């Protein structure tokens, strides 16, 4: 088993939560989402982000609108939907329970 692959799988599993958290406060276009994730040490590339945004949109957790840009082509701004906010609330609960359990286990095993 390869630690790099395992870390990548762990990150993929929490990217939905992170994206919904980022968009919970205000809408952002993909570059801003990518930058925020990278600023918080989440290793992600555009080729991973765009399919995930599409999947979240198709699941009706996100929606988007086009806005003109002063510096180039129009930008697609993503917003969290009401369903997305409800899903985020459930994910937060699940994440808190899971991280608490894992942290307790780590304390006992280390």
N, C-alpha and C positions, 0 to 999 in steps of 0.2 A: 504494500500500500504506500502511496506517495503523499506526503504531507501537503504539497502544493495543491494536488487535486482535491484533497479533503478540505483544505481551507477555501478553495474556490466553491465547492459545493455548499459549505456553510454560508458563505457570502450570498450565493444565489438564493438560498432559502430565506434570507432576511431582507433582500432588496425591496420586495413589495412593501413591507412595513416601512422601510426607510423612505421610499418614494412617497407613500401616502402621508407620512409625517411631514416631509418637506412641503407638500402641497396643501397640507391642512391649514396653514396660515394664510397663504396667498398663492395665486397662480404664477407659474413660471414656465419659461420655454426650455427646451431640452438641454441647451448648453448650461443654463443656470442650475438645472437639476444635477447634471453631470459634475459641475464645479462644486456644488454643495456636498455631494457625495465624496468627491476627491478631497475636499477640504477637511472632511471628517475621516480620512484615511480608509475609505471604501474604494478598493481597486475595481474599477469598472471602465469599460470602453463603450464607445457609441454602439458598436455591434451587439452589445448585450442590452443596452438601455432601450433602444428603439423597439425591439420585439416585446420587451416587458411593458413598455408604455402602451403598445398596441393591445397586448393581452389584457391589461387593466382597463383600457377603454372598451374593448369587446365584452368585458365582464360588467360593464356599466359602473365601474368604480371611479373612472375618470371620464372627463369630456374635454374637448379642446375648442379653441376659437383662433382664428387667424387675425393678426394685427400687423399693420404696416410698420416697417422699421425705418428709422432715419439713416441707418448704416447698411443698407443692403436689401435683400428680399424680405417678404413678409415672414413673420415668425408665428409658429404654432404654440400658443400658450395652453398649458394643461391646467385643469381645475379638478378638484376632488368633488364628487357628487354626494348627494345625501346617502346613497347606498355605500359609497366609499367611506364616508364618515362613520357609518354604522359598522362596516367591516373593520375599519381602523380601530374602533373601540374594542371590538372582539379580539383583534390581533394584539392590541396592547395588553389585554388581560392574559391572553395565552403566553405572550412573551414574558410578562412579569412572573407568571407561574413557572414557566420553563427555566428562566434564568435563575430564579430562586432555588429551584430544585438542583440544577447543575452546580450552582455555587456551593450549596450545602454538601453535595457529593464531593466536590473538589476539596473542600475544607477537611473532610473526613479522610480522604484518600491521600492527601499530600502531607 
